[in-house]
């Protein structure tokens, strides 16, 4: 069961593109003909450069090794170049390759991945979705209109969702944390009020931000939305300053969640030791893979923290999230895209089912999915942008800030 061949597919989801501009899938094949799929969620270099990193990591640390030797291959990649420290790009490449190894091992043993991680804890996984505009709806208006988002929230709850996430708080800039504009605070309060009125006590509110505020700014905004009792306040400050999360947590009575931009147990361990964050959101295609995320979940137990795997990617990372979620005792909730994502589901031949707010954990061997390679190859990425991007212009304190949502622009 030695790793022999690697293929990389960079797939662009069709409009509206929920899940990012592109998804990087890897297909590993062993010398005895078993293949496995993984997904690399990393966006700091373009897909061509990322493919080169993936191929280098595979050739240097994994090729010719048994797919079972995941810990050994992780230690090689983590230590590469005399580092032994978190490296976003290298670990992003390894994460997808590692997922594919689990898929291979599960298929070879005839068991789902969750069975190899400790067995079944959660046969159904509670899920949440961002609020997205309807086809044909003005997306630019949707992202800033509390009434439209409240209507979308009510529809999601009618489908069975018991939690919805929304993101009204202003621009994500390359400039680090900023003070929110008064209009952005007012809009955030209006969103919380309208959505709470629309869903009542039938669903939790998940307040999304992406590291855009200074510590005082995060506190001001957090205090403004406290009356609506969100389940979490997500990544309100930049992820490169972990101690400041504790400062925000001491001042705001909403649980903090973070982790989609962190990599390896090293960064999550520091976050837990510093205190303040009790909801961890690893992206399995970036954090170091399934085994590394399982270790993070175990560490979180010690701190009475819960796991909420992040997903703004394709269906292979989604499948990996589900197997992790099935096996851990401290699961809070897992992200999905709508009820699974139309193109996501087509790519995996509808192998995962979503029912009444929950994901039904698959019991087929490996990750329980097979990629429709013909469909994947029919949607190659040909653009120049990164998977996700931040704006250079600073927050405006005069003109309204308008967030463009998670849809690709090219």
C-alpha positions as CSV (number, residue, x, y, z in Angstrom):
1,X,0.0,0.0,0.0
2,X,2.9,2.3,-0.8
3,X,2.0,5.7,-2.3
4,X,3.0,5.8,-6.0
5,X,1.1,8.4,-8.1
6,X,-0.3,11.9,-7.6
7,X,-2.8,13.8,-9.7
8,X,-3.9,17.4,-8.9
9,X,-7.1,18.9,-10.2
10,X,-8.0,22.6,-9.7
11,X,-11.7,22.9,-10.2
12,X,-13.7,26.2,-10.5
13,X,-17.3,25.9,-9.2
14,X,-19.8,27.5,-11.6
15,X,-21.6,30.7,-10.6
16,X,-22.5,31.8,-8.0
17,X,-19.3,30.1,-6.8
18,X,-20.1,29.4,-3.2
19,X,-17.0,27.8,-1.7
20,X,-14.4,30.1,-3.3
21,X,-12.9,30.6,-6.7
22,X,-11.4,27.2,-7.0
23,X,-10.9,23.9,-5.1
24,X,-7.6,22.0,-5.3
25,X,-8.2,18.2,-5.2
26,X,-5.5,15.6,-5.0
27,X,-5.8,12.0,-6.1
28,X,-3.2,9.5,-4.7
29,X,-2.8,6.0,-6.0
30,X,-0.9,3.2,-4.3
31,X,1.3,0.5,-5.9
32,X,-1.6,-2.0,-5.4
33,X,-4.1,0.2,-7.2
34,X,-6.1,1.8,-4.4
35,X,-6.8,5.5,-4.9
36,X,-7.8,8.2,-2.4
37,X,-9.0,11.8,-2.6
38,X,-8.0,14.8,-0.6
39,X,-8.5,18.6,-0.8
40,X,-5.9,21.4,-0.1
41,X,-7.5,24.5,1.4
42,X,-4.7,27.1,1.1
43,X,-4.9,30.4,-0.6
44,X,-1.7,32.4,0.0
45,X,-0.2,31.5,-3.4
46,X,-1.9,30.9,-6.7
47,X,-3.0,27.4,-7.8
48,X,-0.1,26.8,-10.1
49,X,2.4,27.6,-7.4
50,X,0.3,25.6,-4.9
51,X,0.3,22.6,-7.2
52,X,4.1,22.8,-7.4
53,X,4.3,22.8,-3.5
54,X,1.9,19.8,-3.4
55,X,4.0,17.8,-5.8
56,X,7.2,18.7,-3.9
57,X,5.7,17.7,-0.5
58,X,4.5,14.4,-2.0
59,X,7.8,13.5,-3.8
60,X,9.9,14.6,-0.8
61,X,8.0,13.3,2.1
62,X,5.4,10.7,1.0
63,X,6.1,8.9,-2.3
64,X,7.0,5.3,-1.7
65,X,5.8,5.4,1.9
66,X,2.8,3.3,3.1
67,X,-0.4,5.3,3.2
68,X,-0.8,4.0,6.8
69,X,2.3,5.9,8.1
70,X,0.5,9.2,8.5
71,X,2.3,10.3,11.6
72,X,5.7,9.7,10.1
73,X,4.8,11.7,6.9
74,X,3.4,14.5,9.0
75,X,6.6,14.8,11.0
76,X,8.7,14.9,7.8
77,X,6.6,17.7,6.3
78,X,6.3,19.6,9.6
79,X,10.1,19.5,10.0
80,X,11.0,20.1,6.4
81,X,13.8,22.6,5.7
82,X,14.8,22.6,9.4
83,X,11.6,24.3,10.5
84,X,9.5,22.3,13.0
85,X,7.0,25.1,13.1
86,X,3.6,25.8,11.5
87,X,4.0,26.7,7.8
88,X,0.7,27.5,6.2
89,X,1.6,26.6,2.6
90,X,3.5,23.4,3.3
91,X,0.9,22.2,5.8
92,X,-1.9,23.2,3.5
93,X,-0.4,20.9,0.8
94,X,0.2,18.1,3.3
95,X,-3.4,18.4,4.6
96,X,-5.0,17.4,1.3
97,X,-2.5,14.6,0.7
98,X,-3.1,13.3,4.3
99,X,-6.9,13.2,3.7
100,X,-6.2,11.1,0.6
101,X,-4.2,8.7,2.7
102,X,-7.1,8.2,5.1
103,X,-9.4,7.6,2.2
104,X,-6.9,4.9,1.0
105,X,-6.5,3.2,4.3
106,X,-10.3,3.1,4.9
107,X,-10.9,1.6,1.5
108,X,-8.1,-1.0,2.1
109,X,-9.7,-2.0,5.4
110,X,-13.3,-1.8,4.2
111,X,-14.1,0.7,6.9
112,X,-15.2,4.4,7.0
113,X,-12.6,6.9,8.2
114,X,-14.6,7.7,11.4
115,X,-14.2,4.0,12.4
116,X,-10.4,4.5,12.3
117,X,-10.5,7.6,14.4
118,X,-12.1,6.0,17.5
119,X,-15.5,5.0,16.2
120,X,-18.9,6.5,16.0
121,X,-19.9,9.2,18.5
122,X,-22.3,11.2,16.3
123,X,-24.2,9.4,13.5
124,X,-25.8,12.7,12.5
125,X,-23.9,16.0,12.6
126,X,-25.7,19.3,13.3
127,X,-24.9,21.8,10.6
128,X,-25.2,25.4,9.8
129,X,-25.0,27.5,6.6
130,X,-24.2,31.1,5.7
131,X,-27.1,33.0,4.4
132,X,-26.9,33.3,0.6
133,X,-29.0,35.2,-1.9
134,X,-31.5,33.5,-4.1
135,X,-30.8,32.9,-7.8
136,X,-31.5,36.2,-9.6
137,X,-31.5,38.2,-6.4
138,X,-29.3,41.3,-6.3
139,X,-26.2,39.9,-4.4
140,X,-24.7,43.4,-3.7
141,X,-27.9,44.5,-1.9
142,X,-28.4,41.1,-0.2
143,X,-25.1,41.4,1.8
144,X,-26.2,44.7,3.3
145,X,-30.0,44.3,3.6
146,X,-31.2,43.0,7.0
147,X,-34.7,42.3,5.8
148,X,-33.5,40.2,2.9
149,X,-31.2,38.2,5.2
150,X,-34.0,37.7,7.7
151,X,-36.1,36.2,4.9
152,X,-33.3,33.9,4.0
153,X,-32.8,32.9,7.6
154,X,-36.5,32.0,7.9
155,X,-36.3,29.8,4.8
156,X,-33.2,28.1,6.2
157,X,-34.9,27.3,9.5
158,X,-38.0,26.1,7.6
159,X,-35.6,23.6,5.8
160,X,-34.4,22.4,9.2
161,X,-31.3,24.4,10.0
162,X,-31.0,25.2,13.7
163,X,-28.2,27.8,13.2
164,X,-27.4,30.3,10.5
165,X,-24.4,32.6,10.0
166,X,-24.3,36.1,8.6
167,X,-21.5,38.6,8.1
168,X,-22.6,42.3,8.0
169,X,-19.7,44.0,9.9
170,X,-17.7,45.7,7.2
171,X,-14.6,45.3,5.0
172,X,-11.7,42.8,5.3
173,X,-8.6,44.8,4.6
174,X,-4.9,44.0,4.4
175,X,-4.3,46.7,7.0
176,X,-4.9,44.7,10.1
177,X,-7.5,45.5,12.8
178,X,-9.5,48.7,12.5
179,X,-12.3,50.4,14.5
180,X,-15.7,49.6,13.0
181,X,-17.5,52.5,11.4
182,X,-20.7,53.5,13.3
183,X,-22.7,52.5,10.2
184,X,-21.2,49.1,10.4
185,X,-22.1,48.7,14.0
186,X,-25.7,49.9,13.3
187,X,-26.0,47.5,10.4
188,X,-24.7,44.6,12.5
189,X,-27.3,45.4,15.2
190,X,-30.0,45.7,12.5
191,X,-29.1,42.3,11.1
192,X,-29.1,40.6,14.5
193,X,-32.5,42.2,15.4
194,X,-34.2,41.3,12.1
195,X,-32.8,37.7,12.0
196,X,-33.6,37.1,15.6
197,X,-37.2,38.3,15.0
198,X,-37.5,36.0,12.0
199,X,-36.2,32.8,13.6
200,X,-37.1,33.4,17.3
201,X,-35.8,30.6,19.5
202,X,-35.8,28.0,16.6
203,X,-32.2,28.7,15.6
204,X,-28.9,30.1,16.9
205,X,-27.4,33.2,15.4
206,X,-23.7,32.9,14.3
207,X,-22.1,36.3,13.9
208,X,-19.4,36.1,11.3
209,X,-16.4,38.4,11.1
210,X,-13.0,37.7,9.6
211,X,-10.3,39.3,11.8
212,X,-11.0,42.8,10.7
213,X,-11.2,44.7,14.0
214,X,-8.8,46.1,16.5
215,X,-9.2,44.8,20.1
216,X,-11.2,47.9,21.2
217,X,-13.2,47.8,18.0
218,X,-14.1,44.2,18.5
219,X,-15.2,44.9,22.0
220,X,-17.4,47.8,20.9
221,X,-19.1,45.8,18.2
222,X,-19.4,42.7,20.5
223,X,-21.1,44.7,23.2
224,X,-23.6,46.2,20.7
225,X,-24.8,42.7,19.5
226,X,-24.9,41.1,23.0
227,X,-28.6,41.6,23.5
228,X,-29.4,39.2,20.6
229,X,-27.5,36.3,22.3
230,X,-25.4,34.9,19.3
231,X,-24.0,31.5,19.8
232,X,-20.6,32.9,18.7
233,X,-18.7,35.9,17.7
234,X,-16.3,34.6,15.0
235,X,-12.7,35.7,14.7
236,X,-13.3,39.4,15.6
237,X,-9.5,40.2,15.6
238,X,-6.7,39.2,13.3
239,X,-5.5,35.6,13.8
240,X,-1.9,36.6,14.1
241,X,-2.3,38.0,17.6
242,X,-3.6,35.2,19.7
243,X,-3.3,36.8,23.1
244,X,-5.7,39.5,22.2
245,X,-8.6,37.0,21.9
246,X,-8.5,36.7,25.7
247,X,-8.8,40.5,26.0
248,X,-12.0,40.5,23.8
249,X,-13.4,37.5,25.7
250,X,-13.0,39.2,29.1
251,X,-15.0,42.2,27.8
252,X,-17.7,40.6,25.7
253,X,-20.4,38.1,26.8
254,X,-20.6,36.2,23.6
255,X,-18.5,33.0,23.1
256,X,-15.6,33.6,20.7
257,X,-14.9,31.2,17.8
258,X,-11.8,31.1,15.7
259,X,-9.5,28.8,13.8
260,X,-10.1,28.7,10.1
261,X,-6.8,30.5,9.4
262,X,-4.7,28.6,12.0
263,X,-2.6,25.6,11.2
264,X,-1.4,22.6,13.3
265,X,-2.0,21.9,16.9
266,X,0.9,24.3,17.8
267,X,-1.2,27.3,17.0
268,X,-4.4,25.9,18.5
269,X,-2.5,24.8,21.6
270,X,-1.3,28.4,22.1
271,X,-4.8,29.7,21.7
272,X,-6.2,27.3,24.3
273,X,-3.5,28.0,26.8
274,X,-4.0,31.8,26.5
275,X,-7.7,31.4,27.2
276,X,-10.8,33.2,25.9
277,X,-11.8,30.9,22.9
278,X,-13.9,27.9,23.6
279,X,-15.1,27.2,20.0
280,X,-12.4,26.0,17.6
281,X,-13.0,26.1,13.8
282,X,-10.1,24.2,12.0
283,X,-10.2,24.0,8.3
284,X,-9.1,20.4,7.7
285,X,-7.5,21.2,4.3
286,X,-5.2,23.7,6.0
287,X,-4.7,22.6,9.6
288,X,-2.5,19.6,8.9
289,X,-5.2,17.0,8.0
290,X,-7.6,14.8,9.7
291,X,-5.2,13.3,12.3
292,X,-3.9,16.7,13.3
293,X,-7.5,17.9,13.7
294,X,-8.3,14.8,15.9
295,X,-5.4,15.8,18.1
296,X,-6.7,19.4,18.4
297,X,-10.1,18.0,19.4
298,X,-8.5,16.0,22.1
299,X,-6.6,19.0,23.4
300,X,-9.8,21.0,23.3
301,X,-11.5,18.5,25.6
302,X,-9.0,19.4,28.3
303,X,-10.0,23.0,28.1
304,X,-13.8,22.2,27.9
305,X,-13.8,23.7,24.4
306,X,-15.9,22.5,21.5
307,X,-15.2,21.9,17.8
308,X,-17.0,23.4,14.8
309,X,-15.1,22.4,11.7
310,X,-14.9,25.2,9.1
311,X,-15.9,24.8,5.4
312,X,-15.5,27.3,2.6
313,X,-14.2,24.9,0.1
314,X,-15.2,21.9,-1.9
315,X,-16.8,18.5,-1.1
316,X,-13.7,16.5,-0.2
317,X,-12.9,18.8,2.8
318,X,-16.6,18.6,3.7
319,X,-16.4,14.8,3.7
320,X,-13.3,14.9,5.9
321,X,-15.0,17.3,8.3
322,X,-18.0,14.9,8.6
323,X,-15.7,11.9,9.5
324,X,-13.9,14.0,12.2
325,X,-17.2,15.3,13.5
326,X,-18.6,11.7,13.7
327,X,-15.8,10.5,15.9
328,X,-15.3,13.3,18.5
329,X,-17.2,13.8,21.8
330,X,-16.8,17.6,21.8
331,X,-18.5,18.4,18.6
332,X,-20.6,21.6,18.6
333,X,-21.6,21.9,14.9
334,X,-20.2,21.7,11.4
335,X,-20.3,24.2,8.6
336,X,-22.0,23.2,5.3
337,X,-22.9,25.3,2.3
338,X,-26.7,25.5,2.0
339,X,-28.0,21.9,2.1
340,X,-24.7,20.5,0.8
341,X,-24.1,22.7,-2.2
342,X,-25.5,21.9,-5.6
343,X,-22.2,21.6,-7.4
344,X,-20.5,20.1,-4.3
345,X,-23.1,17.2,-4.3
346,X,-22.9,16.7,-8.1
347,X,-19.1,16.3,-7.8
348,X,-19.4,13.5,-5.2
349,X,-22.4,11.9,-7.0
350,X,-24.7,12.8,-4.1
351,X,-22.8,10.4,-1.7
352,X,-23.5,12.5,1.4
353,X,-27.1,13.3,2.6
354,X,-28.3,16.3,4.5
355,X,-31.6,15.9,6.4
356,X,-33.5,18.4,8.5
357,X,-30.5,20.4,9.7
358,X,-28.1,17.5,10.1
359,X,-25.6,15.7,7.9
360,X,-26.0,11.9,7.8
361,X,-22.6,10.4,8.4
362,X,-21.7,8.0,5.5
363,X,-20.7,4.4,6.3
364,X,-19.0,3.5,3.0
365,X,-15.3,2.8,3.1
366,X,-12.8,5.6,3.3
367,X,-14.3,9.1,3.0
368,X,-17.4,7.5,1.5
369,X,-17.2,9.6,-1.7
370,X,-16.0,9.3,-5.2
371,X,-15.3,12.3,-7.4
372,X,-17.0,12.6,-10.8
373,X,-13.7,13.2,-12.6
374,X,-15.4,14.0,-15.9
375,X,-17.4,16.8,-14.2
376,X,-14.3,18.1,-12.4
377,X,-12.3,18.2,-15.5
378,X,-15.1,20.1,-17.3
379,X,-14.7,23.0,-14.8
380,X,-11.0,23.9,-14.7
381,X,-9.9,27.1,-13.1
382,X,-8.6,29.6,-15.6
383,X,-8.6,32.9,-13.6
384,X,-5.8,34.7,-11.9
385,X,-7.3,35.4,-8.4
386,X,-6.6,33.6,-5.2
387,X,-9.2,31.3,-3.6
388,X,-10.2,34.2,-1.4
389,X,-8.9,37.8,-1.2
390,X,-8.9,40.9,1.0
391,X,-9.2,44.5,-0.1
392,X,-6.4,47.0,0.0
393,X,-8.7,50.1,0.6
394,X,-9.2,50.9,4.3
395,X,-12.5,51.0,6.1
396,X,-14.6,54.0,5.1
397,X,-16.0,56.2,7.9
398,X,-18.0,58.4,5.5
399,X,-19.4,56.4,2.7
400,X,-21.1,53.0,3.5
401,X,-18.9,49.9,3.4
402,X,-20.3,47.2,1.2
403,X,-19.2,43.6,1.6
404,X,-19.2,41.6,-1.6
405,X,-19.8,38.3,0.0
406,X,-17.9,35.0,-0.7
407,X,-18.7,34.9,-4.4
408,X,-15.8,35.0,-6.9
409,X,-15.3,38.1,-9.0
410,X,-13.5,36.3,-11.9
